[in-house]
């Protein structure tokens, strides 16, 4: 698999995770959203960030193994 594609995918997932985690603090200004909904969005954002980190690690390992040969 192309390493550049994995890096671009990881960057996209980092951005998407950051968007999901925006305004998820319990005391943030928009009061229309319930606490449970904010926690759910924060959990999804954290999962996306963890997935992006995993993909970036796989891309780094792939690049290392390719350059070693």
mmCIF file of the N, C-alpha and C atoms, coordinates in Angstrom:
data_MODEL
# 
_entry.id   MODEL 
# 
loop_
_atom_site.group_PDB 
_atom_site.id 
_atom_site.type_symbol 
_atom_site.label_atom_id 
_atom_site.label_alt_id 
_atom_site.label_comp_id 
_atom_site.label_asym_id 
_atom_site.label_entity_id 
_atom_site.label_seq_id 
_atom_site.pdbx_PDB_ins_code 
_atom_site.Cartn_x 
_atom_site.Cartn_y 
_atom_site.Cartn_z 
_atom_site.occupancy 
_atom_site.B_iso_or_equiv 
_atom_site.pdbx_formal_charge 
_atom_site.auth_seq_id 
_atom_site.auth_comp_id 
_atom_site.auth_asym_id 
_atom_site.auth_atom_id 
_atom_site.pdbx_PDB_model_num 
ATOM 1   N N  . UNK A 1 1  ? 0.843   -1.174 0.000  1.00 0.00 ? 1  UNK A N  1 
ATOM 2   C CA . UNK A 1 1  ? 0.000   0.000  0.000  1.00 0.00 ? 1  UNK A CA 1 
ATOM 3   C C  . UNK A 1 1  ? 0.886   1.234  0.000  1.00 0.00 ? 1  UNK A C  1 
ATOM 4   N N  . UNK A 1 2  ? 0.409   2.261  -0.648 1.00 0.00 ? 2  UNK A N  1 
ATOM 5   C CA . UNK A 1 2  ? 1.182   3.488  -0.766 1.00 0.00 ? 2  UNK A CA 1 
ATOM 6   C C  . UNK A 1 2  ? 1.223   4.225  0.577  1.00 0.00 ? 2  UNK A C  1 
ATOM 7   N N  . UNK A 1 3  ? 2.415   4.587  1.002  1.00 0.00 ? 3  UNK A N  1 
ATOM 8   C CA . UNK A 1 3  ? 2.594   5.261  2.289  1.00 0.00 ? 3  UNK A CA 1 
ATOM 9   C C  . UNK A 1 3  ? 1.977   6.648  2.278  1.00 0.00 ? 3  UNK A C  1 
ATOM 10  N N  . UNK A 1 4  ? 2.049   7.332  1.150  1.00 0.00 ? 4  UNK A N  1 
ATOM 11  C CA . UNK A 1 4  ? 1.472   8.679  1.056  1.00 0.00 ? 4  UNK A CA 1 
ATOM 12  C C  . UNK A 1 4  ? -0.035  8.649  1.286  1.00 0.00 ? 4  UNK A C  1 
ATOM 13  N N  . UNK A 1 5  ? -0.672  7.622  0.775  1.00 0.00 ? 5  UNK A N  1 
ATOM 14  C CA . UNK A 1 5  ? -2.115  7.482  0.967  1.00 0.00 ? 5  UNK A CA 1 
ATOM 15  C C  . UNK A 1 5  ? -2.456  7.289  2.445  1.00 0.00 ? 5  UNK A C  1 
ATOM 16  N N  . UNK A 1 6  ? -1.659  6.477  3.135  1.00 0.00 ? 6  UNK A N  1 
ATOM 17  C CA . UNK A 1 6  ? -1.902  6.257  4.562  1.00 0.00 ? 6  UNK A CA 1 
ATOM 18  C C  . UNK A 1 6  ? -1.698  7.534  5.366  1.00 0.00 ? 6  UNK A C  1 
ATOM 19  N N  . UNK A 1 7  ? -0.674  8.314  5.012  1.00 0.00 ? 7  UNK A N  1 
ATOM 20  C CA . UNK A 1 7  ? -0.423  9.567  5.724  1.00 0.00 ? 7  UNK A CA 1 
ATOM 21  C C  . UNK A 1 7  ? -1.561  10.553 5.479  1.00 0.00 ? 7  UNK A C  1 
ATOM 22  N N  . UNK A 1 8  ? -2.026  10.648 4.251  1.00 0.00 ? 8  UNK A N  1 
ATOM 23  C CA . UNK A 1 8  ? -3.156  11.541 3.958  1.00 0.00 ? 8  UNK A CA 1 
ATOM 24  C C  . UNK A 1 8  ? -4.426  11.095 4.682  1.00 0.00 ? 8  UNK A C  1 
ATOM 25  N N  . UNK A 1 9  ? -4.638  9.795  4.763  1.00 0.00 ? 9  UNK A N  1 
ATOM 26  C CA . UNK A 1 9  ? -5.788  9.270  5.503  1.00 0.00 ? 9  UNK A CA 1 
ATOM 27  C C  . UNK A 1 9  ? -5.681  9.629  6.983  1.00 0.00 ? 9  UNK A C  1 
ATOM 28  N N  . UNK A 1 10 ? -4.490  9.500  7.541  1.00 0.00 ? 10 UNK A N  1 
ATOM 29  C CA . UNK A 1 10 ? -4.291  9.836  8.955  1.00 0.00 ? 10 UNK A CA 1 
ATOM 30  C C  . UNK A 1 10 ? -4.534  11.323 9.205  1.00 0.00 ? 10 UNK A C  1 
ATOM 31  N N  . UNK A 1 11 ? -4.057  12.180 8.298  1.00 0.00 ? 11 UNK A N  1 
ATOM 32  C CA . UNK A 1 11 ? -4.280  13.626 8.451  1.00 0.00 ? 11 UNK A CA 1 
ATOM 33  C C  . UNK A 1 11 ? -5.772  13.935 8.403  1.00 0.00 ? 11 UNK A C  1 
ATOM 34  N N  . UNK A 1 12 ? -6.474  13.290 7.484  1.00 0.00 ? 12 UNK A N  1 
ATOM 35  C CA . UNK A 1 12 ? -7.919  13.493 7.402  1.00 0.00 ? 12 UNK A CA 1 
ATOM 36  C C  . UNK A 1 12 ? -8.644  13.043 8.654  1.00 0.00 ? 12 UNK A C  1 
ATOM 37  N N  . UNK A 1 13 ? -8.229  11.910 9.204  1.00 0.00 ? 13 UNK A N  1 
ATOM 38  C CA . UNK A 1 13 ? -8.866  11.421 10.429 1.00 0.00 ? 13 UNK A CA 1 
ATOM 39  C C  . UNK A 1 13 ? -8.546  12.315 11.627 1.00 0.00 ? 13 UNK A C  1 
ATOM 40  N N  . UNK A 1 14 ? -7.327  12.875 11.682 1.00 0.00 ? 14 UNK A N  1 
ATOM 41  C CA . UNK A 1 14 ? -6.996  13.823 12.748 1.00 0.00 ? 14 UNK A CA 1 
ATOM 42  C C  . UNK A 1 14 ? -7.911  15.047 12.676 1.00 0.00 ? 14 UNK A C  1 
ATOM 43  N N  . UNK A 1 15 ? -8.101  15.548 11.469 1.00 0.00 ? 15 UNK A N  1 
ATOM 44  C CA . UNK A 1 15 ? -8.980  16.711 11.303 1.00 0.00 ? 15 UNK A CA 1 
ATOM 45  C C  . UNK A 1 15 ? -10.419 16.406 11.668 1.00 0.00 ? 15 UNK A C  1 
ATOM 46  N N  . UNK A 1 16 ? -10.909 15.263 11.235 1.00 0.00 ? 16 UNK A N  1 
ATOM 47  C CA . UNK A 1 16 ? -12.278 14.867 11.545 1.00 0.00 ? 16 UNK A CA 1 
ATOM 48  C C  . UNK A 1 16 ? -12.462 14.646 13.048 1.00 0.00 ? 16 UNK A C  1 
ATOM 49  N N  . UNK A 1 17 ? -11.463 14.032 13.679 1.00 0.00 ? 17 UNK A N  1 
ATOM 50  C CA . UNK A 1 17 ? -11.531 13.833 15.126 1.00 0.00 ? 17 UNK A CA 1 
ATOM 51  C C  . UNK A 1 17 ? -11.544 15.148 15.884 1.00 0.00 ? 17 UNK A C  1 
ATOM 52  N N  . UNK A 1 18 ? -10.751 16.107 15.408 1.00 0.00 ? 18 UNK A N  1 
ATOM 53  C CA . UNK A 1 18 ? -10.732 17.423 16.052 1.00 0.00 ? 18 UNK A CA 1 
ATOM 54  C C  . UNK A 1 18 ? -12.070 18.131 15.898 1.00 0.00 ? 18 UNK A C  1 
ATOM 55  N N  . UNK A 1 19 ? -12.700 17.976 14.743 1.00 0.00 ? 19 UNK A N  1 
ATOM 56  C CA . UNK A 1 19 ? -14.022 18.585 14.547 1.00 0.00 ? 19 UNK A CA 1 
ATOM 57  C C  . UNK A 1 19 ? -15.068 17.957 15.470 1.00 0.00 ? 19 UNK A C  1 
ATOM 58  N N  . UNK A 1 20 ? -14.989 16.653 15.658 1.00 0.00 ? 20 UNK A N  1 
ATOM 59  C CA . UNK A 1 20 ? -15.936 15.991 16.552 1.00 0.00 ? 20 UNK A CA 1 
ATOM 60  C C  . UNK A 1 20 ? -15.729 16.422 18.000 1.00 0.00 ? 20 UNK A C  1 
ATOM 61  N N  . UNK A 1 21 ? -14.490 16.710 18.370 1.00 0.00 ? 21 UNK A N  1 
ATOM 62  C CA . UNK A 1 21 ? -14.208 17.054 19.765 1.00 0.00 ? 21 UNK A CA 1 
ATOM 63  C C  . UNK A 1 21 ? -14.397 18.538 20.075 1.00 0.00 ? 21 UNK A C  1 
ATOM 64  N N  . UNK A 1 22 ? -14.697 19.333 19.067 1.00 0.00 ? 22 UNK A N  1 
ATOM 65  C CA . UNK A 1 22 ? -14.881 20.767 19.270 1.00 0.00 ? 22 UNK A CA 1 
ATOM 66  C C  . UNK A 1 22 ? -16.125 21.027 20.126 1.00 0.00 ? 22 UNK A C  1 
ATOM 67  N N  . UNK A 1 23 ? -15.976 21.879 21.113 1.00 0.00 ? 23 UNK A N  1 
ATOM 68  C CA . UNK A 1 23 ? -17.063 22.278 22.026 1.00 0.00 ? 23 UNK A CA 1 
ATOM 69  C C  . UNK A 1 23 ? -17.671 21.094 22.777 1.00 0.00 ? 23 UNK A C  1 
ATOM 70  N N  . UNK A 1 24 ? -16.839 20.171 23.242 1.00 0.00 ? 24 UNK A N  1 
ATOM 71  C CA . UNK A 1 24 ? -17.367 19.033 23.996 1.00 0.00 ? 24 UNK A CA 1 
ATOM 72  C C  . UNK A 1 24 ? -17.136 19.176 25.494 1.00 0.00 ? 24 UNK A C  1 
ATOM 73  N N  . UNK A 1 25 ? -16.550 20.273 25.917 1.00 0.00 ? 25 UNK A N  1 
ATOM 74  C CA . UNK A 1 25 ? -16.376 20.497 27.355 1.00 0.00 ? 25 UNK A CA 1 
ATOM 75  C C  . UNK A 1 25 ? -17.756 20.682 27.980 1.00 0.00 ? 25 UNK A C  1 
ATOM 76  N N  . UNK A 1 26 ? -17.979 20.150 29.176 1.00 0.00 ? 26 UNK A N  1 
ATOM 77  C CA . UNK A 1 26 ? -19.322 20.238 29.776 1.00 0.00 ? 26 UNK A CA 1 
ATOM 78  C C  . UNK A 1 26 ? -19.800 21.669 30.009 1.00 0.00 ? 26 UNK A C  1 
ATOM 79  N N  . UNK A 1 27 ? -18.872 22.609 30.146 1.00 0.00 ? 27 UNK A N  1 
ATOM 80  C CA . UNK A 1 27 ? -19.250 23.999 30.415 1.00 0.00 ? 27 UNK A CA 1 
ATOM 81  C C  . UNK A 1 27 ? -19.071 24.887 29.193 1.00 0.00 ? 27 UNK A C  1 
ATOM 82  N N  . UNK A 1 28 ? -19.000 24.297 27.995 1.00 0.00 ? 28 UNK A N  1 
ATOM 83  C CA . UNK A 1 28 ? -18.868 25.113 26.791 1.00 0.00 ? 28 UNK A CA 1 
ATOM 84  C C  . UNK A 1 28 ? -20.178 25.849 26.528 1.00 0.00 ? 28 UNK A C  1 
ATOM 85  N N  . UNK A 1 29 ? -20.125 26.881 25.729 1.00 0.00 ? 29 UNK A N  1 
ATOM 86  C CA . UNK A 1 29 ? -21.231 27.816 25.576 1.00 0.00 ? 29 UNK A CA 1 
ATOM 87  C C  . UNK A 1 29 ? -22.534 27.246 25.026 1.00 0.00 ? 29 UNK A C  1 
ATOM 88  N N  . UNK A 1 30 ? -22.548 26.424 23.965 1.00 0.00 ? 30 UNK A N  1 
ATOM 89  C CA . UNK A 1 30 ? -23.859 25.976 23.454 1.00 0.00 ? 30 UNK A CA 1 
ATOM 90  C C  . UNK A 1 30 ? -24.585 25.067 24.451 1.00 0.00 ? 30 UNK A C  1 
ATOM 91  N N  . UNK A 1 31 ? -25.633 25.556 25.065 1.00 0.00 ? 31 UNK A N  1 
ATOM 92  C CA . UNK A 1 31 ? -26.382 24.791 26.072 1.00 0.00 ? 31 UNK A CA 1 
ATOM 93  C C  . UNK A 1 31 ? -27.495 23.958 25.458 1.00 0.00 ? 31 UNK A C  1 
ATOM 94  N N  . UNK A 1 32 ? -27.661 24.006 24.155 1.00 0.00 ? 32 UNK A N  1 
ATOM 95  C CA . UNK A 1 32 ? -28.759 23.270 23.532 1.00 0.00 ? 32 UNK A CA 1 
ATOM 96  C C  . UNK A 1 32 ? -28.475 21.771 23.462 1.00 0.00 ? 32 UNK A C  1 
ATOM 97  N N  . UNK A 1 33 ? -27.205 21.399 23.514 1.00 0.00 ? 33 UNK A N  1 
ATOM 98  C CA . UNK A 1 33 ? -26.836 19.988 23.403 1.00 0.00 ? 33 UNK A CA 1 
ATOM 99  C C  . UNK A 1 33 ? -26.689 19.389 24.804 1.00 0.00 ? 33 UNK A C  1 
ATOM 100 N N  . UNK A 1 34 ? -27.177 18.186 24.987 1.00 0.00 ? 34 UNK A N  1 
ATOM 101 C CA . UNK A 1 34 ? -27.113 17.553 26.296 1.00 0.00 ? 34 UNK A CA 1 
ATOM 102 C C  . UNK A 1 34 ? -25.698 17.057 26.598 1.00 0.00 ? 34 UNK A C  1 
ATOM 103 N N  . UNK A 1 35 ? -25.439 16.827 27.867 1.00 0.00 ? 35 UNK A N  1 
ATOM 104 C CA . UNK A 1 35 ? -24.125 16.355 28.307 1.00 0.00 ? 35 UNK A CA 1 
ATOM 105 C C  . UNK A 1 35 ? -23.792 15.000 27.696 1.00 0.00 ? 35 UNK A C  1 
ATOM 106 N N  . UNK A 1 36 ? -24.775 14.113 27.625 1.00 0.00 ? 36 UNK A N  1 
ATOM 107 C CA . UNK A 1 36 ? -24.542 12.780 27.074 1.00 0.00 ? 36 UNK A CA 1 
ATOM 108 C C  . UNK A 1 36 ? -24.171 12.851 25.594 1.00 0.00 ? 36 UNK A C  1 
ATOM 109 N N  . UNK A 1 37 ? -24.821 13.736 24.878 1.00 0.00 ? 37 UNK A N  1 
ATOM 110 C CA . UNK A 1 37 ? -24.519 13.896 23.447 1.00 0.00 ? 37 UNK A CA 1 
ATOM 111 C C  . UNK A 1 37 ? -23.099 14.432 23.251 1.00 0.00 ? 37 UNK A C  1 
ATOM 112 N N  . UNK A 1 38 ? -22.690 15.374 24.105 1.00 0.00 ? 38 UNK A N  1 
ATOM 113 C CA . UNK A 1 38 ? -21.323 15.901 24.030 1.00 0.00 ? 38 UNK A CA 1 
ATOM 114 C C  . UNK A 1 38 ? -20.304 14.809 24.341 1.00 0.00 ? 38 UNK A C  1 
ATOM 115 N N  . UNK A 1 39 ? -20.602 13.991 25.323 1.00 0.00 ? 39 UNK A N  1 
ATOM 116 C CA . UNK A 1 39 ? -19.679 12.910 25.670 1.00 0.00 ? 39 UNK A CA 1 
ATOM 117 C C  . UNK A 1 39 ? -19.591 11.891 24.537 1.00 0.00 ? 39 UNK A C  1 
ATOM 118 N N  . UNK A 1 40 ? -20.696 11.642 23.871 1.00 0.00 ? 40 UNK A N  1 
ATOM 119 C CA . UNK A 1 40 ? -20.687 10.703 22.753 1.00 0.00 ? 40 UNK A CA 1 
ATOM 120 C C  . UNK A 1 40 ? -19.846 11.254 21.604 1.00 0.00 ? 40 UNK A C  1 
ATOM 121 N N  . UNK A 1 41 ? -19.999 12.540 21.292 1.00 0.00 ? 41 UNK A N  1 
ATOM 122 C CA . UNK A 1 41 ? -19.183 13.154 20.238 1.00 0.00 ? 41 UNK A CA 1 
ATOM 123 C C  . UNK A 1 41 ? -17.705 13.141 20.616 1.00 0.00 ? 41 UNK A C  1 
ATOM 124 N N  . UNK A 1 42 ? -17.402 13.389 21.889 1.00 0.00 ? 42 UNK A N  1 
ATOM 125 C CA . UNK A 1 42 ? -16.019 13.380 22.338 1.00 0.00 ? 42 UNK A CA 1 
ATOM 126 C C  . UNK A 1 42 ? -15.428 11.972 22.219 1.00 0.00 ? 42 UNK A C  1 
ATOM 127 N N  . UNK A 1 43 ? -16.199 10.956 22.562 1.00 0.00 ? 43 UNK A N  1 
ATOM 128 C CA . UNK A 1 43 ? -15.744 9.571  22.458 1.00 0.00 ? 43 UNK A CA 1 
ATOM 129 C C  . UNK A 1 43 ? -15.467 9.194  20.999 1.00 0.00 ? 43 UNK A C  1 
ATOM 130 N N  . UNK A 1 44 ? -16.335 9.626  20.099 1.00 0.00 ? 44 UNK A N  1 
ATOM 131 C CA . UNK A 1 44 ? -16.118 9.363  18.671 1.00 0.00 ? 44 UNK A CA 1 
ATOM 132 C C  . UNK A 1 44 ? -14.860 10.074 18.200 1.00 0.00 ? 44 UNK A C  1 
ATOM 133 N N  . UNK A 1 45 ? -14.663 11.319 18.626 1.00 0.00 ? 45 UNK A N  1 
ATOM 134 C CA . UNK A 1 45 ? -13.469 12.067 18.249 1.00 0.00 ? 45 UNK A CA 1 
ATOM 135 C C  . UNK A 1 45 ? -12.198 11.424 18.757 1.00 0.00 ? 45 UNK A C  1 
ATOM 136 N N  . UNK A 1 46 ? -12.218 10.953 19.994 1.00 0.00 ? 46 UNK A N  1 
ATOM 137 C CA . UNK A 1 46 ? -11.039 10.290 20.556 1.00 0.00 ? 46 UNK A CA 1 
ATOM 138 C C  . UNK A 1 46 ? -10.749 8.983  19.811 1.00 0.00 ? 46 UNK A C  1 
ATOM 139 N N  . UNK A 1 47 ? -11.796 8.272  19.416 1.00 0.00 ? 47 UNK A N  1 
ATOM 140 C CA . UNK A 1 47 ? -11.614 7.040  18.654 1.00 0.00 ? 47 UNK A CA 1 
ATOM 141 C C  . UNK A 1 47 ? -10.984 7.336  17.292 1.00 0.00 ? 47 UNK A C  1 
ATOM 142 N N  . UNK A 1 48 ? -11.445 8.398  16.637 1.00 0.00 ? 48 UNK A N  1 
ATOM 143 C CA . UNK A 1 48 ? -10.863 8.775  15.352 1.00 0.00 ? 48 UNK A CA 1 
ATOM 144 C C  . UNK A 1 48 ? -9.400  9.175  15.498 1.00 0.00 ? 48 UNK A C  1 
ATOM 145 N N  . UNK A 1 49 ? -9.064  9.888  16.576 1.00 0.00 ? 49 UNK A N  1 
ATOM 146 C CA . UNK A 1 49 ? -7.668  10.263 16.807 1.00 0.00 ? 49 UNK A CA 1 
ATOM 147 C C  . UNK A 1 49 ? -6.800  9.035  17.054 1.00 0.00 ? 49 UNK A C  1 
ATOM 148 N N  . UNK A 1 50 ? -7.310  8.083  17.806 1.00 0.00 ? 50 UNK A N  1 
ATOM 149 C CA . UNK A 1 50 ? -6.554  6.856  18.063 1.00 0.00 ? 50 UNK A CA 1 
ATOM 150 C C  . UNK A 1 50 ? -6.373  6.062  16.768 1.00 0.00 ? 50 UNK A C  1 
ATOM 151 N N  . UNK A 1 51 ? -7.402  6.000  15.949 1.00 0.00 ? 51 UNK A N  1 
ATOM 152 C CA . UNK A 1 51 ? -7.307  5.297  14.679 1.00 0.00 ? 51 UNK A CA 1 
ATOM 153 C C  . UNK A 1 51 ? -6.303  5.978  13.747 1.00 0.00 ? 51 UNK A C  1 
ATOM 154 N N  . UNK A 1 52 ? -6.311  7.307  13.739 1.00 0.00 ? 52 UNK A N  1 
ATOM 155 C CA . UNK A 1 52 ? -5.354  8.045  12.917 1.00 0.00 ? 52 UNK A CA 1 
ATOM 156 C C  . UNK A 1 52 ? -3.928  7.789  13.389 1.00 0.00 ? 52 UNK A C  1 
ATOM 157 N N  . UNK A 1 53 ? -3.719  7.732  14.687 1.00 0.00 ? 53 UNK A N  1 
ATOM 158 C CA . UNK A 1 53 ? -2.381  7.443  15.211 1.00 0.00 ? 53 UNK A CA 1 
ATOM 159 C C  . UNK A 1 53 ? -1.939  6.041  14.829 1.00 0.00 ? 53 UNK A C  1 
ATOM 160 N N  . UNK A 1 54 ? -2.849  5.093  14.882 1.00 0.00 ? 54 UNK A N  1 
ATOM 161 C CA . UNK A 1 54 ? -2.534  3.719  14.492 1.00 0.00 ? 54 UNK A CA 1 
ATOM 162 C C  . UNK A 1 54 ? -2.158  3.647  13.012 1.00 0.00 ? 54 UNK A C  1 
ATOM 163 N N  . UNK A 1 55 ? -2.916  4.324  12.165 1.00 0.00 ? 55 UNK A N  1 
ATOM 164 C CA . UNK A 1 55 ? -2.629  4.327  10.733 1.00 0.00 ? 55 UNK A CA 1 
ATOM 165 C C  . UNK A 1 55 ? -1.296  5.008  10.454 1.00 0.00 ? 55 UNK A C  1 
ATOM 166 N N  . UNK A 1 56 ? -1.012  6.089  11.170 1.00 0.00 ? 56 UNK A N  1 
ATOM 167 C CA . UNK A 1 56 ? 0.269   6.769  10.987 1.00 0.00 ? 56 UNK A CA 1 
ATOM 168 C C  . UNK A 1 56 ? 1.427   5.887  11.431 1.00 0.00 ? 56 UNK A C  1 
ATOM 169 N N  . UNK A 1 57 ? 1.237   5.118  12.484 1.00 0.00 ? 57 UNK A N  1 
ATOM 170 C CA . UNK A 1 57 ? 2.256   4.169  12.917 1.00 0.00 ? 57 UNK A CA 1 
ATOM 171 C C  . UNK A 1 57 ? 2.485   3.076  11.882 1.00 0.00 ? 57 UNK A C  1 
ATOM 172 N N  . UNK A 1 58 ? 1.410   2.582  11.292 1.00 0.00 ? 58 UNK A N  1 
ATOM 173 C CA . UNK A 1 58 ? 1.536   1.567  10.247 1.00 0.00 ? 58 UNK A CA 1 
ATOM 174 C C  . UNK A 1 58 ? 2.261   2.148  9.035  1.00 0.00 ? 58 UNK A C  1 
ATOM 175 N N  . UNK A 1 59 ? 1.957   3.397  8.692  1.00 0.00 ? 59 UNK A N  1 
ATOM 176 C CA . UNK A 1 59 ? 2.631   4.034  7.562  1.00 0.00 ? 59 UNK A CA 1 
ATOM 177 C C  . UNK A 1 59 ? 4.119   4.198  7.843  1.00 0.00 ? 59 UNK A C  1 
ATOM 178 N N  . UNK A 1 60 ? 4.463   4.592  9.060  1.00 0.00 ? 60 UNK A N  1 
ATOM 179 C CA . UNK A 1 60 ? 5.869   4.732  9.419  1.00 0.00 ? 60 UNK A CA 1 
ATOM 180 C C  . UNK A 1 60 ? 6.598   3.405  9.394  1.00 0.00 ? 60 UNK A C  1 
ATOM 181 N N  . UNK A 1 61 ? 5.970   2.379  9.912  1.00 0.00 ? 61 UNK A N  1 
ATOM 182 C CA . UNK A 1 61 ? 6.573   1.051  9.893  1.00 0.00 ? 61 UNK A CA 1 
ATOM 183 C C  . UNK A 1 61 ? 6.725   0.537  8.464  1.00 0.00 ? 61 UNK A C  1 
ATOM 184 N N  . UNK A 1 62 ? 5.728   0.785  7.642  1.00 0.00 ? 62 UNK A N  1 
ATOM 185 C CA . UNK A 1 62 ? 5.793   0.393  6.241  1.00 0.00 ? 62 UNK A CA 1 
ATOM 186 C C  . UNK A 1 62 ? 6.933   1.112  5.521  1.00 0.00 ? 62 UNK A C  1 
ATOM 187 N N  . UNK A 1 63 ? 7.068   2.396  5.780  1.00 0.00 ? 63 UNK A N  1 
ATOM 188 C CA . UNK A 1 63 ? 8.135   3.167  5.157  1.00 0.00 ? 63 UNK A CA 1 
ATOM 189 C C  . UNK A 1 63 ? 9.503   2.670  5.620  1.00 0.00 ? 63 UNK A C  1 
ATOM 190 N N  . UNK A 1 64 ? 9.617   2.331  6.882  1.00 0.00 ? 64 UNK A N  1 
ATOM 191 C CA . UNK A 1 64 ? 10.866  1.826  7.421  1.00 0.00 ? 64 UNK A CA 1 
ATOM 192 C C  . UNK A 1 64 ? 11.242  0.484  6.780  1.00 0.00 ? 64 UNK A C  1 
ATOM 193 N N  . UNK A 1 65 ? 10.267  -0.400 6.659  1.00 0.00 ? 65 UNK A N  1 
ATOM 194 C CA . UNK A 1 65 ? 10.534  -1.705 6.081  1.00 0.00 ? 65 UNK A CA 1 
ATOM 195 C C  . UNK A 1 65 ? 10.847  -1.624 4.585  1.00 0.00 ? 65 UNK A C  1 
ATOM 196 N N  . UNK A 1 66 ? 10.209  -0.687 3.893  1.00 0.00 ? 66 UNK A N  1 
ATOM 197 C CA . UNK A 1 66 ? 10.487  -0.499 2.464  1.00 0.00 ? 66 UNK A CA 1 
ATOM 198 C C  . UNK A 1 66 ? 11.900  0.047  2.273  1.00 0.00 ? 66 UNK A C  1 
ATOM 199 N N  . UNK A 1 67 ? 12.287  1.019  3.081  1.00 0.00 ? 67 UNK A N  1 
ATOM 200 C CA . UNK A 1 67 ? 13.606  1.633  2.919  1.00 0.00 ? 67 UNK A CA 1 
ATOM 201 C C  . UNK A 1 67 ? 14.713  0.691  3.354  1.00 0.00 ? 67 UNK A C  1 
ATOM 202 N N  . UNK A 1 68 ? 14.406  -0.278 4.197  1.00 0.00 ? 68 UNK A N  1 
ATOM 203 C CA . UNK A 1 68 ? 15.407  -1.216 4.671  1.00 0.00 ? 68 UNK A CA 1 
ATOM 204 C C  . UNK A 1 68 ? 15.818  -2.193 3.578  1.00 0.00 ? 68 UNK A C  1 
ATOM 205 N N  . UNK A 1 69 ? 14.903  -2.490 2.659  1.00 0.00 ? 69 UNK A N  1 
ATOM 206 C CA . UNK A 1 69 ? 15.189  -3.448 1.580  1.00 0.00 ? 69 UNK A CA 1 
ATOM 207 C C  . UNK A 1 69 ? 15.997  -2.837 0.494  1.00 0.00 ? 69 UNK A C  1 
# 
